Amino acid sequence: MHKELLWIFTQLPDDYIVLDTETTGLPDENGLPDIVTLGITVVRHREIAASVEFQIRPQKPISAEAQSIHGISNEQAAEFEPFDSQWQPIAEYLKDQLIVIHNASFDWPILLDYVDRYGLEMPRIQGVFCSQKAAIPWAQATGLLCSHRGPSLDTLTKALGIEDLRAKIGGTHGAGSDSLQSALVVEAIRDQQSESELSD
């Protein structure tokens, strides 16, 4: 029902990447949080081609709330490698790609802040697509729980009836698994729209 509201997802290319981060917390009076893990899932010809996660040593402490979400302690994060030493492989994944992010208004400014902070160079990209914002009209029309940011990844996973990767790891959030979950959601939405076109 209301699948026509998902039309914008059909405009995505068949090749793109999905990016997700887990952080030290939320933005506050001290600025943006630090990245603890960064996940990238590569989609080629609408199939999952690769999924990787980078563990990044934060400069700010991880809040208790953030630790309860992703399960990474300050002691564990202190053993991770710094961001700048891992930027080259990350940048290679981003280069010339459309980057899909579920809640792009959160993750993308944090990544840009890191690039600026370390004096690095962002590669040329095709653009950034927020799957959470794009799903708002459909979620609202079908009565799904929907915040001002849009439907959560968990909400869309359940509504679309696809595999719940978080459930397999006890509900913990992970940048690698969440980027993969987002890719599965995007492709399931595209399948919904394709079925709608076939039934017309």
C-alpha positions, -999 to +999 in steps of 0.1 A: +000+000+000+012+035-009+043+020-026+043+049-051+057+069-022+089+049-024+095+060-060+126+080-051+144+048-041+142+035-077+163+065-088+193+051-069+221+037-091+226-001-089+261+006-075+265+026-043+279+023-008+261+025+026+279+042+055+272+041+092+290+052+123+289+044+160+301+073+182+310+085+216+275+100+221+254+128+207+263+164+197+265+187+228+280+220+240+314+206+232+306+199+196+302+168+176+309+133+190+339+112+180+337+082+158+343+048+175+335+025+145+327+033+109+310+007+087+308+006+049+288-019+028+294-020-009+265-027-032+272-037-068+245-045-093+220-043-064+239-072-046+260-070-014+296-071-026+315-064+006+310-051+041+338-037+063+341-020+097+369+003+108+376+007+145+387+042+153+403+055+185+382+084+198+397+115+215+365+121+235+353+096+262+324+073+253+292+082+272+275+055+292+244+058+270+265+053+238+283+023+254+250+007+262+240+010+225+271-003+208+288-021+236+323-007+232+340+005+263+366+033+266+392+007+274+385-012+242+384+019+221+418+031+235+433+001+216+419+011+182+439+028+155+436+066+150+414+079+122+441+095+100+460+062+098+429+045+083+417+073+061+432+061+029+412+028+027+381+046+038+385+073+012+390+046-015+355+032-006+340+067-009+356+078-041+332+084-070+303+067-051+268+077-041+268+073-003+236+061+013+232+068+050+203+061+073+202+094+092+227+113+071+222+145+090+240+128+119+267+107+104+278+128+075+287+160+094+307+140+119+327+124+091+334+158+075+344+172+109+370+144+111+383+150+077+387+187+085+401+180+120+430+159+106+436+181+076+427+154+052+410+156+017+376+142+010+375+124-024+351+134-051+317+116-045+284+115-064+264+127-034+247+116-002+213+100+000+194+098+034+174+066+033+157+076+066+144+109+053+134+094+019+112+068+037+092+093+057+062+098+033+057+060+030+062+054+067+037+081+077+011+070+051+013+034+063+011+042+100+047+032+109+063+047+139+082+077+126+101+105+143+110+138+128+141+121+114+121+094+098+115+057+105+142+039+124+162+011+109+145-014+132+111-002+122+118-006+085+134-040+090+103-053+107+079-036+083+097-051+053+100-085+068+137-089+062+165-104+083+172-086+115+210-085+119+208-067+152+187-095+167+214-120+158+239-101+180+216-094+209+203-061+197+236-043+198+242-016+173+273-020+151+286+003+123+294-027+101+262-046+107+240-015+106+255-004+072+247-039+059+212-038+074+206-004+058+216-018+024+192-047+028+164-023+037+171-001+007+171-030-017+139-044-001+122-010-006+133-010-042+118-045-046+085-032-031+084-004-057+093-029-085+064-051-075+041-021-074+050-013-110+045-048-122+010-049-107-001-017-124 
